[in-house]
Amino acid sequence: MNAIHDRAFDCGLLTIMPDLRVKISPELKGGTADKALQDFLWRFENTSISLPGRFAPDENFLRYHSEKVFLGR
């Protein structure tokens, strides 16, 4: 992931589910097919992230983010 993904996560436009799958907000899917959005975000929908060697994401935080921050409820 890069700074665009980090910012999208912070804004709730994408989340990582507790099972480590990426979910993209329907807010981004409703408009026209923007090439940049497709390249940087949509192609990751339902893909699994790899766990880092250090600092694995906390499952409780991921659950909180997907329930409270993510714009896909």
N, C-alpha and C positions, 0 to 999 in steps of 0.2 A: 504494500500500500504506500501511497505517497501523500503529499500535503493536500491534494485535492480530496482524496478519500478521508483524510483526517478532518478536514473542514466540513465535508458532507456528514460525517459521523457526528461532529459537534453540533451541527444544525438540525440533526434528526432526519436527514435525507437518506441515510443508510444506517443500518444497524447490523450487529453481529448477534445472532440468536445464541442462546445457551448451548445449543448443539454445534456451534461454530460455523453455521451457514450464514452467508451474507443475504440480507434482504434490502431491496431498494424501495423507497417510498413510492406509493401509487401517485403521489403528487408530481413526480417526475415522469411518470408513464403516460399521463393524460394528454400531453401536448403533441406537437409535431416531433418527428423522429430527428432530433438534433444529433449530428454525427459525433460531436465532442462528448455529449452525455452518453451516447451509446458506447463509445470507445472507453471512456473513463469510469462509467458506473454500471450501465445496464448489463454489460457482458459478465458481470460478477454475480448477478442474481442467482441465488440458490447454490453457489459454489461454496465449498468449505475452505476455511483458512487453515494454514498449517500453524501448529503451536510453536511459539518461539522457544529456544533453548532455555531462556531465562525470562522471568516476569510474565508468566502465563496469565491470560485474562481471568479475572474473578467471575465465576458463574453468577453470583448474586448481582454484581455490577452489570453484567450483560443482560440479565433479566430486567433489572431496573431500567436500563437504557431502552430496551425494546418495548417496555410497557409505558414508560413515562416521557421519554424524549423523542422517540421515533415517530415520524409523521405518517405512519402506516396503520394506525389503529382504526 
